[in-house]
Amino acid sequence: MKLAIVGTGYVGLVTGTCLADTGNDVICVDIDKEKVEKLRNNIMPIYEPDLDTIFERNVKAGRLKFTTDLKEAADVADVIFLALPTPPGEDGSADLSYILKVADDLGKIIEGYKIIINKSTVPVGTAERVREAISKNTDIEFDVVSNPEFLREGLAVDDFMKPDRIVIGTRSEKARKTLEDLFAPYVRQGNPIIFMDERSSELTKYASNSYLATRITFMNEIANICERIGADVDLVRIGMGSDTRIGKRFLFPGIGYGGSCFPKDVSALHKSASQNGYEFEILESVMRVNDRQKTIIVDKIRDYFGGDLNGKKIALWGLAFKPDTDDIREAPSLYIIRDLLDAGAIIVAHDPEAMENVKKHVGEKIQFVDDHYEALKDADALIIATEWTLYRSPDFGRMGSLMKSKVIFDGRNLYDLNHMKELGFYYRSIGRKLIEAK
């Protein structure tokens, strides 16, 4: 099938690459000339495990191409995916200007029947607005479909190739038949393609991400209670997760959620509900608690140092909002850095993939090192903000010899409490017993 992907951000690039890998001819469109040129030269703009291998294979085979010309792509494509940014506005609502601008342009250039698919995460009713924007400029037959993405950064290729489900919002039988054929290779193991109306499809994405964000936030609240009453959140989590009504996933406490999806989608759903006369009180609490949770570890550090962090050297392991990505959007590390700098601390940071992105954000305000042990030299304390595999089994003896004080504040609960006690570390994590240094 001949496909066009408008937008080569995270979703667009993964979608286009994976669709090409099942034999489709894919042309990706972006207005950023420099980015398109880099893609043509096999230079990836994002870090996502396994994507580069599939990308290079399909570019070499001629199934994956790139252009800055929307008409060039629309002329050859039967199906056009809109994978455009929908950044949050100041009021929390999703900004649809990029999508509606492209929709307006498509109405002026499409020739022959097209299926236009909203792949971006968009508010309920967006399919209708896209349809209206296109219709203003053409009488040619077309269908607008909602097909929300459910890609986890760090696992996006596997999620696309082997999805739990594919959700498609359309009332067009013509579009339905085409998309059944397009997505059939990805559901050969029996996972469903779920068809529904466009509005229900749009809401499904927001509802899914907001529910998962709520689970995470609930466990963070439980962790905070555990610290106050002497319970262990790890044991509580195991006890809860063994209940088949609850399940094990998304019950790990930490220092809040971040990334491109959860913060934006929770805010957008809350705003959409408000615009329709409904106050989504649970989501209001989720957002408030998550904002507080991102810097809760700074409060623990202040407590340890008696409120004075001026001149303290803090090593920071982890900058990305989660492992296996270089994405720092709404990452807790950025809020931790902000508060530590405001308190006069000196920060030396390491991350396997995200340091360049953070450098663009904070400049020379903090130090960056290529080796995570180097960050520990003469450090008064270490903060762990991202659970990279690299940090899970470190050389604790080396750590203790490098640090000025054997002090760790672990925002991801990576280490065993008894082991840390044996090693003589001061170790404070989330929702678990404080381990005092010997």
N, C-alpha and C positions, 0 to 999 in steps of 0.2 A: 504494500500500500504506500502511497505517496503522502508524506506528512510534513507539516511545517510546525515549528516550535517558536513562538514569539517571546523572546526573553531568554537569556542564557545565564541567569542566576542559578542558584543551587537547584531549585526544582526543575527549571527548564533544561539544564545541562544533563542532569541525571535522567530525566524523562526522555530526552532526545537520544541520548547514548544507548539507553536500554531498549528503546523501540527499534533503533537501527540494528541492534544485536540479534533481533529475531527476523531479520531480512527485509525490513521496511526501508524505503528511501526517505531520509530525513534531512531537511534543510532548516537550520536554526537562524533566527533573525535577532540582531541586536543593533541598537543605534550607536553603541560605543565602537567606533572604528578601530581603536587600539586593541580592545578586547577581542574583536573578531579576528584581527590579524594574528594575535597570539594564538587563538584557537586553531586557526589555519596552519600554524606552525607547531601544533601539538604542545602548546604551553597551557597548562591547566590553571585556571584562576582560583580554584578551591582545592582543599584537601579532603578527599573522601576515599576511604579504603577501596581498592579494586577498580575504581572508576577509570583511572588512567589507562589500565590495561585494555579494558573494553573500548574506551575512547580511541586509542591508537589503532586497535584492530579494525574498527569500523570506518575511521578516516582513511586508512590504507586501502580498505576494500571499496571506497567510494560511496558508501551508504550514508555517511554523515558529512554534511557540508555546512558552510557558514556564510552569511551575507548580511549586509546592512540594508538591503533593499527589500522592503515588505512586499512590493508587487511581484518581484522575482519569485519569492516563496509562495505567495498566494496563487500565482498563475499555475504552478505545477502541483500544488497540494490538493488532495481530496478532503483532508481533515486538518484543521488549523487549531493548535493548542495555544491558549493564552497563559503564559507562565510569567506574569508580570508582577512587580512589587506592589504590595498593598500596605504601605507603612501606616502606623497609627498616627492619627492627628492629635492635636493638643487635648481634645476632649475624649480620646480613647477610641474613636470610631475609625474604621478602615478608610484610607484614602484610595478612591477608585479612579483617580484622574488618569493614571497610566492605561488602565484597561479600557476606559471609555474613549480615550483618544485613539487607541488602536482600533477599537470597534468602529468609530467614526471613519477612520481611514479605510478600513476593510470595505465598508459600504460603497466607497467610491471606486474600488479597484477589482472586486471579485467578479469573475465571469463564470457562470455555470454553478451548479449546486455545490455548496460547501457545508461541512459540519464544523462549527466553531465551538471549541471546548474551553470552558473556564477551568483551568487547572490550579489557578491561584486560590488561596483561601479568601473567600469573599462573603459579605453579609447576605442574609436572605433577601431575595428579590433582585440580585445582581444579574442573573440570566435574563430577566425581563428588561432590565436597563440596557444590557448589551444588545438585545434584540431590537429595542427601540432605536439605539444609536446607529445600528447598521441599516435598519429599515428606512431611515430618513434619507439615505443616499442611493437606494437601489430597489428595484422591483424583482430582482433575481431571487429564486428560491434558496433558502438556507435554513439550517437548524442551529440553535444555540443549546449547548448541553453543559451540565455541571458534572465534573469528574474530579472531586477533591483528592488531593494527595495525602498519603499517610506514611511519609518517609521519615525514618529516624536518622538523624545525622550520625554518621559513623557506621550505619547499617543500611544505608539507603539503597545500594545496589541489590542487596538480598531482599529488602522489602519490596522493591519494584518487581524483581524477577519471580519472587515467591510470596505474593501478598496474602494476608489473612483474608481479605475480601477486596473487591473492586466495587466502588459505589458510583453509579451513573444516574444522573437526574435528567430524564427526558421523557416526553410524552409522544415523541415521534417514532413510529415503527420503522421508518426508513433509517433513521440514525441508530436505532437500537440494533438492527441487523448488522450494520456496518461495524459498530463497536463490539458486538459479540465476536465477530470475526477477528477484529484487531487484537482484542485482549485474550482470545482463546489460548494462545501459547503460554500465558502466565498462570493459568488456573487448571492445568492438566491434572494436578493432584486432587482436584475436587473442591477446592475452596471457591466460594460463590462469587458470581457477578450479580450484584444486587441492584435492580432497577427500581426507580422511584421517581416521583415528580421532582422538578428542579429545586423548589424551595426546601423540601425535606432533605435533599442531598446537600444543599448548602449548610443547613443547620446541623447535619450529621457531623461534619468536620469540626465545627465549633463545639458541639456538645461533647465529642470524644476528647478533644484536647483539654477542655475545661474540666471534665470529670477527672482526667488523669492528674491535672494540676491540683485539683481538690484533694485527691488521695495523698499526693506528696505533701501538701500543706498540712493535712490532718496528721500525718505521721510526724511532721516537724513539731506540731503542737504537742503530740504525745511525748516526743523526746524531751521537750522543755519541761513537761510535767514530771517525767521520770527523774530528771536531775534534781528536782525540788523535793521529791518524796523518797528518793533512794532506790527506785526501780531501774531495771536495765532494759533499754529500748530494744536491744537485739533479741532478748528473750520474749518481750511483748510482741515484737514483729513476727517471730516464729510461731508463737501461739495464735496470733491473728491469721497469719497466712495459711495455716493448716486447715482453716475453716473453708470448705469448698464454696461457701457463699461469698467469700471475700477474695481468696486467692493470694498468691505470693508476690505478684509483680507490683512495682511502684509503691512499695512499703518501706523503702530505705530512707531514713531521715538524713538531713544534711543542712547545707546553708542556703537552701532555696533553689528554685528552678530559674532557668534563664533560657537563652537561645532565641531563635527566630519565630517560634510558633507559640509556645505556651503564654508568654507575657502578652503578646499581641492579640492572640485569639481570646483569651480570658477577658481582656479589656474590651475587645470589640463585641463579644457576646453580651457583656454587661451593659455596654452602651446601647446596643440594639434593643435589648429588653426594655431599657429605660425609655427609648424613643417610642416604643410601642405601649407605654403605660404600665410596665411591670418592673418592680424593683427586685433585682436578682440578688438578694441579701447574702446568699452563700458566697457568690463570686466576689462581692464587695469585701467580705472577710478574708477570702483567699488572697486577694491582691494586697490587702493591708498586712496580713501575716507574712506573706512572702517578702515584701519590702523590708520588714523588720528582721526576718531571718537571714537575709543576705549579709548583714553586718553584726550578727549576734556574736560571732567569733571575735570581733574587735572589742566588744564589751568584756569578754573573758580575758583578753590580753590586758586591757586597762586594769581589770581587777587584779591580775597577777603582778603588774608593775606598780601598783598603788596609785593608778590614775595618771602617771607621768610616763609618756612614751617618747618624749623629746630626746632625740639623739640615739634612740634604741635601733639597733640593726635587726631588721626582720627579713628572714628568708621566706620567699613565697614560691611554693611548688604548685604549678597549675594555674593557667590563665584562661583557657577555653572554658565554655560553660559546661562542657562534658568531654570525656575522652574521645579520641579518634575523630576529632574535627578541629579546624582552626577558627571556628566561629566564636566570637566574643560578644555577640549581641546579648545585652542584658545579663552578662556573666557576673556572678557574685564577686569574682576577683576585682572587677572594676570598682565596685562599691567599697570593697575592703581597702584597695589602694587609695581611694579618695579619702576615706576616714583616717587611715594611718598617716597619710601625708599631712592632713589637717592637724594631726596631733604631733607632728614634728618627727616622725619616724623615718628611718632610712630603709629603703626596700631594695632587695636584690632578688630578681625573679627569674624563674625558668619554666619553660613549657616546650614540649617536643615540636609543636606545630604553630602555636598562636602568638609567638613573641612579636613577629613583624606587624601583625594587626594591632597589638597593644601599643607598640611603638608609635604607630600612627595616631593613636588615641591620647597617649600621655606624654609623648616626646621623651625628653631627657630627664623627666622628673624622677624616674626610678632607673636602677641599673638592671641590665639583662646579661645573663651568662649562658653559654652553650652547654655547660655541664652542670647537672643539678647539684652535685656535691660542692662545686665551686661557690654556689650561692650560700652555703652553710658556713664559710670561713668567718670566724669571729662573730657569728650571729648570736644575738641574745635570745632568739626564738625562731621556730619554724612554723609556718602556716601551710597546711595542705588544703588547697581549694578545688582541685580536680583530681579524680581518681584514675589517673593514667596508670597503666600496667607497670610502667617504669618505676613508679613510686611504691609499689605494693610490697616488694621484698628487698629493701635497701640494706646496705652494710651498716648496721647500727653502731658497730664499733668505730667505723670510720666517721660516721656522723658525730658521735660523741667527742671524738678527738678534734674535729674541726670547729665545733660550736663553742662559743664562749660559755654557754649554759645549755644543759641537756633538757631543753624545753620544747615541747611540740603541742601545737593547737591543731587538731585534726578535724576539718570540716566534713570529712567523708568516711570517718570511722574505719580506716584501713587496717589498723593494727590490733593485735590481741592484748587485752588489758593485763593479763598475768605476765605475758612476755615483756611488756613495757616496764612493769614493776620490777621484774628480775634484772632488767638492764639498767635500772636506776634513772629512768627518765621521769621528768614531770610531764604528764600526758593528759591533756584535756580534750575530750571528743564531744560528740553530740548525743545527749540522752543516756550517757553511760557514766559509770563511777569515775571520779577524779583519781588519777594515780599521782601520788606525791613522790617527788624525788627522794632517794635514800639520803 
